[in-house]
Amino acid sequence: MQRASKEALEGLMQFDSATVFNAIVESMGASQGGRELQTRGGIPECYTGPEIRCLLPEFGCVVGYAVTSELATNDPDAVGVPWDSYYEVLEKTGGPIIAAMKDVDTRPGRGAAFGDNMAAANKALGVVGAVVDGTVRDLQGIKAVGLPVWGRGLVPGHGVFTLVRVNGPVAIGQLLVHPGDLLVADMDGCTKVPSGFDPAALLEKCRQIRKKEQMFQEFTRRPGFSVARWKEFRKK
């Protein structure tokens, strides 16, 4: 995906992941290019499932490009690669980065895949948020670091903690994420901007959607709201 301008990225941060998803749906008539967009009933499935929860919603929305990794949190015989290779990828990747991490253990989630020391190192290397298909620990420490995090839940411990692969495609909460994918994450979950969509055009579509939604909600608050008036409103 071509990198978006700083202005487009900062603009997308002013919108929630649901509005970004709506903007993607309304933009699907335009030329998309890139990887084929997976849809069901004509609606794209470019968002995480309910198993991926925002664990620090007070940090709001983050936007960044994915650096992916897979790790085995407890399997003692897992074949790994040095953790330095992950941090070197972060260092070489221009921010903002969202770390997309997948626990591929035989018992995924039994041990934590992310904690406060990892949060500190990730943030120092350009990561603005971590979306973890696994469990998290040291949440108060992560909050003190100031790094938003998503995950399946919390546990207090970790196991052998083996890094298996860096920067390959991973499934995060039923969402296929490739290295470099543009992600928007907030308290609802994570939406992926599909390859071929122009972030600047998507931002403008978000603005249009918000304006229409504000008009509709203002209309519903007017005295005498009725289905008949709603039908007239929709004709405009």
N, C-alpha and C positions, 0 to 999 in steps of 0.2 A: 504494500500500500504506500502511495506517495504521502510523505509527511505533511501534516496540516500546519498552517501558520499558527504562531503563538496566539494570535487573536481568536482564531477559530477554536482552539483548545480551551482557552479561557472562557469563551462564550458558551461552549457546551457545558462547562461546569455550572453554569447558572440554571441549567435545566435538570430535571430528574431523569432517571433511566427509562421510566415509562414514556415520558414525552419523546425522548430520543427514539425509542422503539416505534412510537406512533409516526414519527417523522420518516423513519425507514419505510414503514408500510405505505405511507402516502407518496413516497419517492420511487416506488418500485417500477413505475412506468418508464422511468428514465433509463438510459444505458448504464448497465452495472459493470459488465466486464469481470475480470478476475475469476475467482473460484465460484462455482455454481452455488447459488443461495438456496439452502434447504428450506422448503416450505411444507406446511400441512394445511390443506384446504385453501391454498393461495396466501396464507399468512406465514411470514418467516419465523423460524424457531431460533432466533439469534439472541437468546437470553438464557440465563441459568435457571435451574429448577428451584423448588422451595427448600431443598436441602441445604442450599448455600445461604447462610444468614449473615446479615450485617451485625458484627459484634460490637462496634463502636459507632453507633449512628450519629453521635454528636459531632463527628468530623464532617458530615455532609457528603457531597459528591466529589469523586475523583475521576480524572480522565487521563489515560496514558496508554502506551504501547506495550504489548505483552512480551515479557521474557518468561519462558515456560521451563518447568522442571518436573521430574518425577523422582519420588523418594520412597524408600521402604523404611518405615518407622520402627519396626520390631524384628523383622526376619533376620536371624543371625547369619544365615548363609547367603544373603543377597549380595550379588556382584555389583560393586559400585565404581564410581569414578571420584577423583578428589574434589572436595567441596570448593577448593580454590578455583576450579574450572567454572563453577557457577558465578562466583564473585567477579572473576575476570570478564565474563560475558556482560554482567551488569556494568562494569567499569567501561567497557568498550561501546556500550549502547547509549545513544543519546536519550536523555530524559524528555518528558516524564515517562517513567516506567511503571507498569503494574505487574507485580510478580504473580504469575499464575502457576500454582503448585498443586501437584496431584500425589496423594498417598496411594502407592500401588502395592502396599504390603498385603500379605495373605489375610491379615486382620486390619484393614484400613481403619484408622481412627483410634485404635487401641492406645497408641502412643501419639503424643503431639507432633505435628509437622512444622510448627512455627511458634517461636517464643520471643521474649523481649530482647535478648542479645542479637538474634537474627534480625529483628525489627530495626535495631540501632544500625547494624551493618548495612542492611538493605537501604534504609533511608539515606545514609551517608553516601551511597553509590547511585542515587537518583531515583529510587523507588518511592512512589507517592501513595501506594496502596498494595496490599497483598490479598489475593483471592485464593483461598486454600480449599481444595477438595480433600478435606481431612480435618483433624482437630487442632486446636490452638491451646496454649497455656500461657501463664504470666500475663494475663490480659491487662492488669493494672500497670504492669511495667511497659507493655506495648503502648498503652494510653499515654504514659509519661513520656515515651519516646516521641509520640505525636504521629504515629503511623496508622491510618485506617486499615482494618483487617476484616475479612469475611471468612467464614468457615462453617463446618458442620456442627460445631459445638466446642466444649471445653473439657480438658482433662488436666490433672496436675503433673503427669509424668511423661517421659519419653523413653524410647528403647535404643537400639543400636544406631539408628538414624543414618541410613546409607543413601547417598545420592546415586540415583540409577542413570538418569539421562538429563541433559540440558538442551533446551531449545529444539524440541521436536513437538509435533502436534499432541495435544492432551485434551481429554474430556473433563471439563470442570463443571460439575453439576449438570450433566447432560448437554453442555455446550462445548462444541469442538472449537478449541482455541489454537491458532497457529502463532509462532513467533512473529512479532510485528503487528499483530491485529490491534486495532484501536478499540479500547474498552472504556465503557462508562459505568461506574459502579456507585451505588448509593444504598439507602436503607431498604429498597425493594429488591436489590440483587445486582446483577451485572448484565448489561446489554453490549453486544459486539456490533460495531459498525462494519457491515460486510465489505469485503474487498470490492472496489469499483465505485463506492459511494464517495462523493466529494464532501468532506466535513464542513466546508464553508457553506455549501448549498444545503446541507442537512441542518446547519445552525439556523439559516433563514427559515427553513420549514418549521423548525421548533418554535421560532418566534411567531409564525403565523398560527400554529396550533394553539399556543398559549393565549394569543389574542382571541381566537374563536372560543376557547373554553371559558375565558374570563367573561366574554359577552354572554354566553349561554348561562353561566352561573348567576350573573347579574340579573338576567331575564327571569330566572326561576325565583328570585327573591322579590320580584315586583308583586304588589297586591293584585289578587285576582288571577294568579297563574292557573291555567287549566290546560287540558289536553288539546282543546280546540285552538287556544292561543299558541301552544307549542307547535302545532301543525303549521300555523301561519308563519311562525318564526323560522321554521325549517325551510320555507320556500324562499327566504331572502338570500 
